[in-house]
């Protein structure tokens, strides 16, 4: 899934070296985020369930996010950053639950039943959910162009859904529902984090929220699995370490650094390389077939999201 830091801004005038550094970070970060689905599917081959996958992922990720959170907390203690009040601290805990615990868990549940390619396409609809929720909650008007982009995007997901249904059977509906719920809850997280992001900054919010999320996940894991749950094949440990470092910690900060260099709009558009990359990564590493129906569905989703990225709300 994508990082909330994409809502921050960057200077409009960017030196060439800084621009290309941001360009590279955005593309690689998006590919690494998307490749999370492939590693998850590979881990499932060891017979583990969604809770084990997310539990190991967050257990290995937690030390990294705690280290960043500790640095941020020390800056606040020294007065270099504003201290959190009780309201903001509670909101961080709530956002960590919604955005990185609940949303991630629903995503991993869905990956038990659908292909990595379809999962990435459904998650890519999060911006459209943000727009729809904003229209209902914040009373923002949706233009005809935005409605057109939504229809095109959802048509693309339907085509990819039909592709999966023909290969995986009726469980595709269940898996797609889980991932759709994941995209929806993440959209709620993005909308709710807007004002807090301005007060805290992206690095601090991500570090705090991810640390809180990891605690939620580990409480869930040990309450269900107990200490016996940590007894897993070596492959689960190695894949989980890769999952944590390459597909969680690194892309989270790479996207943030990209936004600081080239701005949120361009970073968001470059993020469209993710659904395309996962299509070929899943074919290469998971032997998932690539069909014309799937390619057409991916193209439609990308076109729809590209239109949305170029439109201002209410335009």
Helices and strands as residue ranges (DSSP letters): G 4-7, H 16-44, H 50-77, H 86-95, I 96-102, H 103-110, H 116-123, H 126-137, H 144-168, H 171-192, H 194-200, H 202-225, G 227-230, H 234-244, I 245-249, H 250-262, H 264-270, H 273-286, H 292-309
